[in-house]
Amino acid sequence: MDVPVSLRRLGPIAAFVLGLGGCGFINDIDGPQGLAITKFTLSPKEVKPGAASTLSWQVEGADQVQIDNGIGVVKAKGSLEVKVDRTTTYNITARAAGSTATAAVQLVVGSPSSISPSPSPSATPTPAPTPTPIPTPTPSSSPTPRPSPGGTSACGASVESVQGCSLTIQRLQTLPANECIEITRLALTQGCPLGVGSSRAVSFEVMAETQLRDLRWRKVTSSRDSLDPADGRLIRHGATTSIATQTVQESALTIEIISEGTPILTFRLRNN
C-alpha cells in the first residue's frame, strides 16, 4: 500500500518537521522568522461517505493562511466541519514576508456499513382467482455496455479549465480496463491571461486507480516555464494534491505523469 505523502514548499523554508498519524499527515512545520504551522488535524480521520469531520488548525507568524479544496483564506486559528464523498487531502499554506510553510492532512472515506432494514410484517394472503396466463413477450436485444474511456467511472472526470485557463490532456498510454488517471482538481492564485515573468501558485489533484509502479509527475523538459518543485510522487490508489510555484516564460505549462520513467499522459495548462 502506498503512503499518500503530499508536502510542498512554495518559497524558502528553514526547517520543517512532518509527523505521520494514522492514515493522515501531521502537522508541525516551522518556517523562518517564527513562521510555524503548529496544528493541522482532522477528527475523526476516517468517516463514511458524506459524514462530517472537524478540520482544525493553528498558525503562528503568518500574514496569510489559506486552505485548499474550496475553503480559501482563513484566520490563523480555527476549525471547520468538512464533508466529502471520497478520500481527500487538505493542504494548508501559510505565508509571511516572502516565506511559505505548508502541511497536509488526509480524510479517509470508507464504504458505508451495511444496514439491514427491519422486516415488515407479512400479511395473510387472501385467496384470489387464478389469472389467465398471458404470453411472455420475447425480450429485445440490448447493446453491450462499454467501459468509459480512461476509467472515469472510478476516478471521475478531468477538469477542462479554471479561471479562464484551459487544461488539455494527452493520453500517451492506454491503461488496462478498470484503471484510470485523471486531473480532478486545479486551483490557481492568478487566472488567465498571465504575462511573461509573472508568478503564481498552482495546486492540482491527480486521482489514480492503477497498478502502475513508481507513479510520479514532472515538468516536461521542453516547457520553458519554471516550476518549483519540478516533480513529485503520486499514490496509485486515491488522490494526491501537489502545490508548486510557476513562473511564466511561454504560452503554456506542460506537466507529464510517468510510471517507472515512461510517460503515461501529459496535461497542458494555458497561461493566456
C-alpha positions in Angstrom: 0.0 0.0 0.0 1.4 3.4 -1.0 1.8 6.1 1.7 0.0 9.2 0.5 2.6 11.9 1.1 1.9 15.4 -0.2 4.2 18.2 1.2 5.5 21.1 -0.9 7.4 24.3 -0.4 6.5 27.4 -2.3 9.4 29.5 -1.0 12.4 29.2 1.2 11.7 27.3 4.5 14.5 27.0 7.1 13.3 23.8 8.7 10.2 21.6 8.8 9.0 18.5 10.6 6.4 16.2 9.3 4.8 13.6 11.7 2.7 10.8 10.4 -0.5 9.9 12.3 -2.7 7.0 11.3 -4.0 7.5 7.7 -3.3 11.3 7.7 -0.4 13.7 7.8 0.5 16.0 10.7 1.4 18.9 11.0 4.3 20.6 12.7 6.2 22.7 10.2 8.4 25.7 11.2 9.5 28.3 8.7 11.9 31.2 9.2 11.4 34.2 11.4 8.8 32.5 13.6 6.5 31.2 10.8 5.0 27.9 12.1 2.1 25.7 11.4 1.7 24.3 15.0 -1.6 22.4 14.4 -3.4 20.9 11.4 -5.6 17.9 12.2 -8.8 16.1 11.3 -11.1 14.5 13.9 -12.0 11.8 13.1 -9.6 10.9 10.3 -11.8 8.2 8.8 -15.5 8.6 8.0 -18.3 7.2 5.9 -19.2 9.0 2.7 -20.9 12.3 3.5 -20.2 12.1 7.2 -18.6 15.1 9.0 -15.1 15.5 10.3 -13.7 18.6 12.1 -10.6 20.2 10.4 -8.6 22.3 13.0 -5.5 24.5 12.5 -3.3 26.9 14.3 -0.6 29.1 12.7 2.0 31.5 14.2 3.7 34.4 12.5 1.8 34.3 9.2 0.5 37.2 7.2 -1.9 35.0 5.3 -3.3 31.5 5.8 -5.1 29.5 3.1 -6.6 26.0 2.9 -7.4 24.3 -0.5 -10.4 22.3 -1.6 -12.6 25.4 -1.8 -12.0 26.6 1.8 -9.8 29.6 0.9 -8.3 32.2 3.2 -8.8 31.6 6.9 -7.8 33.1 10.3 -4.6 32.0 11.9 -6.5 29.7 14.3 -9.8 28.0 13.8 -11.8 24.8 13.0 -14.3 23.8 10.3 -16.7 20.9 9.7 -16.0 19.2 6.3 -17.9 16.5 4.5 -16.7 14.6 1.4 -17.7 11.6 -0.6 -14.2 10.2 -1.2 -10.8 10.2 0.3 -9.5 13.9 0.2 -6.2 15.6 1.1 -6.4 19.0 2.6 -3.4 21.4 2.3 -2.7 24.5 4.4 -0.3 27.2 3.2 1.0 29.9 5.5 2.9 32.9 4.1 5.0 35.7 5.8 7.5 38.1 4.3 8.2 36.0 1.2 8.5 32.7 3.1 6.0 29.9 3.0 5.1 26.9 5.1 2.7 24.1 4.1 1.2 21.0 5.7 -1.3 18.3 4.6 -3.8 16.0 6.3 -5.9 13.3 4.6 -9.5 12.5 5.3 -10.1 8.8 4.5 -13.6 7.9 3.3 -14.6 4.3 3.7 -17.6 2.3 2.4 -20.8 2.7 4.5 -21.6 -0.2 6.8 -24.4 -2.4 5.6 -27.7 -1.8 7.5 -30.3 -4.4 7.2 -33.9 -3.0 7.1 -36.3 -4.2 9.8 -38.6 -6.9 8.3 -42.1 -5.7 7.6 -44.9 -7.9 9.0 -46.2 -10.3 6.4 -49.9 -10.0 5.5 -52.1 -13.1 5.3 -52.9 -13.6 1.6 -56.5 -13.5 0.5 -57.4 -16.3 -2.0 -57.7 -14.8 -5.5 -58.9 -16.4 -8.8 -56.1 -17.8 -10.9 -55.4 -15.3 -13.7 -55.4 -16.4 -17.3 -51.8 -16.8 -18.5 -50.5 -14.1 -20.8 -47.9 -14.9 -23.3 -44.5 -13.5 -22.3 -43.0 -11.2 -24.9 -39.6 -12.1 -26.3 -37.1 -9.6 -24.9 -35.4 -7.3 -27.4 -31.6 -7.4 -27.6 -29.8 -4.6 -25.8 -26.3 -3.3 -26.8 -23.4 -4.5 -24.7 -22.3 -1.6 -22.4 -18.8 -0.4 -23.0 -16.5 0.9 -20.3 -15.9 4.7 -20.1 -12.6 5.7 -21.8 -9.8 6.1 -19.2 -11.9 4.6 -16.4 -13.6 7.8 -15.5 -16.2 5.9 -13.5 -13.5 5.1 -10.9 -11.6 8.4 -11.0 -14.2 11.0 -12.1 -13.8 13.4 -14.9 -10.7 15.6 -15.5 -11.1 19.3 -15.3 -11.1 21.2 -18.6 -10.5 24.8 -17.5 -10.1 27.1 -14.4 -10.1 30.9 -14.0 -10.0 31.3 -17.8 -7.1 29.0 -18.2 -7.8 25.9 -20.4 -6.4 22.4 -19.5 -5.6 19.9 -22.3 -4.8 16.3 -21.6 -3.0 14.0 -24.0 -3.0 10.2 -23.1 0.2 8.6 -24.3 -0.5 5.1 -22.9 -3.8 3.0 -22.9 -4.5 1.8 -19.3 -5.9 -1.6 -18.6 -9.7 -2.0 -18.1 -10.9 -0.6 -14.7 -7.7 1.6 -14.3 -7.6 5.3 -14.6 -5.6 8.5 -14.1 -7.4 11.9 -14.1 -6.6 15.5 -13.2 -9.7 16.0 -11.0 -9.0 19.4 -9.4 -7.0 22.5 -10.3 -6.6 25.8 -8.4 -4.6 28.9 -9.3 -3.7 32.1 -7.3 -3.9 34.0 -10.6 -6.1 33.3 -13.6 -5.5 34.0 -17.3 -4.2 35.8 -19.2 -0.8 35.9 -17.4 2.2 37.7 -18.9 5.8 36.6 -19.2 7.7 36.8 -15.9 4.5 36.6 -13.8 4.4 34.0 -11.0 1.5 32.1 -9.4 0.9 29.1 -7.2 -0.6 26.1 -9.0 -2.4 23.4 -7.0 -3.6 20.2 -8.8 -5.1 16.9 -7.7 -4.3 13.7 -9.5 -6.8 10.8 -8.9 -5.4 7.4 -9.8 -6.6 3.9 -9.7 -3.9 1.8 -11.3 -1.3 -1.0 -10.7 1.4 1.1 -12.4 4.5 1.4 -10.2 6.7 4.4 -9.3 4.0 6.9 -10.3 5.2 10.5 -10.5 4.5 13.9 -12.1 7.2 16.2 -13.5 7.5 19.3 -15.7 8.2 18.4 -19.3 11.8 19.4 -20.0 10.8 21.2 -23.3 8.5 23.5 -21.3 10.3 26.8 -20.7 8.1 27.8 -17.8 9.8 27.3 -14.4 8.1 25.2 -11.7 9.3 24.8 -8.1 9.3 21.9 -7.2 9.5 20.5 -10.7 8.4 16.9 -9.8 6.7 14.9 -7.2 5.4 11.4 -6.2 1.8 10.2 -6.8 -0.1 7.4 -5.0 -1.6 4.6 -7.1 -4.9 4.3 -5.3 -6.5 7.6 -4.4 -5.9 11.3 -4.7 -2.7 13.3 -4.5 -2.7 17.1 -4.2 0.5 18.9 -5.2 1.4 22.6 -4.9 4.1 24.3 -6.9 5.2 27.9 -7.9 5.1 28.6 -11.6 7.0 31.4 -13.4 5.6 32.1 -16.9 8.0 32.1 -19.8 5.7 31.0 -22.7 2.1 30.4 -23.6 1.6 27.2 -21.6 3.0 25.0 -18.8 3.2 21.2 -19.7 3.4 18.5 -17.0 3.6 14.8 -17.6 2.7 11.8 -15.4 5.2 8.9 -15.6 5.5 5.3 -14.4 9.0 3.9 -13.9 10.3 6.8 -16.2 7.8 6.1 -19.0 5.3 8.9 -19.8 1.6 7.9 -19.4 -0.1 11.2 -20.1 0.6 15.0 -20.3 -1.5 17.9 -19.3 -1.0 21.4 -20.7 -2.1 24.5 -18.7 -2.6 27.6 -20.8 -1.1 30.9 -19.4 -3.1 33.1 -21.7 
